[in-house]
Amino acid sequence: MAILNRIRPLLFVLALLGTVPLSSCSSINLIPLEVNLMRVDVQDITLSHVNLLADIRVFNPNENAVIIQGVDYILHLEDIKVFSGRNSLTQTIAPQEYGHLSLRLSSAYWDIIQLFNKFPDKAEVAFSMEGSIRVGGRGMFARRFSFDRKGIIPLQKFQP
């Protein structure tokens, strides 16, 4: 009988732990978030780097709110990795709503020089932005959604 009294609390704890993963099943069936690069502004220029601020728009197509826990990202211009970073922000996006994130982009001058040497007379520049957004809880309960956006930036608007 003493052994049974010791096993009961252990069985209770095991049963409780077994229900925790099942209670987070709603995060398993999430529809991927839609990510769009909206705008990039120069934040500051240092002796070694150019720092920009990118505005990202994220749409939550799910029936429940999602909590963004962080973003990893890389921006290529003309197939040259120009900006990359990681942001550990936290933001809740309601169902069927848009959220806006500001990401800091940093690049060394050498990458910028390579880029300008590649397109001195081009009318447009190809870009690709890839990365992932971490949603949900910590550790095994977190979910990562990858994104990969490609496009063209017309340079006519920027020429004098």
Stockholm file with secondary structure:
# STOCKHOLM 1.0

chainA/1-160         MAILNRIRPLLFVLALLGTVPLSSCSSINLIPLEVNLMRVDVQDITLSHVNLLADIRVFNPNENAVIIQGVDYILHLEDIKVFSGRNSLTQTIAPQEYGHLSLRLSSAYWDIIQLFNKFPDKAEVAFSMEGSIRVGGRGMFARRFSFDRKGIIPLQKFQP
#=GR chainA/1-160 SS CHHHHHHHHHHHHHHHHHHHHHHTHHHHTCCCCEEEEEEEEEEEECSSEEEEEEEEEEECCSSSCEEEEEEEEEEEETTEEEEEEEECCCEEECTTCEEEEEEEEEEEHHHHHHHHHHCTTCSEEEEEEEEEEEEESSGGGEEEEEEEEEEEEESGGGCC
#=GC SS_cons         CHHHHHHHHHHHHHHHHHHHHHHTHHHHTCCCCEEEEEEEEEEEECSSEEEEEEEEEEECCSSSCEEEEEEEEEEEETTEEEEEEEECCCEEECTTCEEEEEEEEEEEHHHHHHHHHHCTTCSEEEEEEEEEEEEESSGGGEEEEEEEEEEEEESGGGCC
//
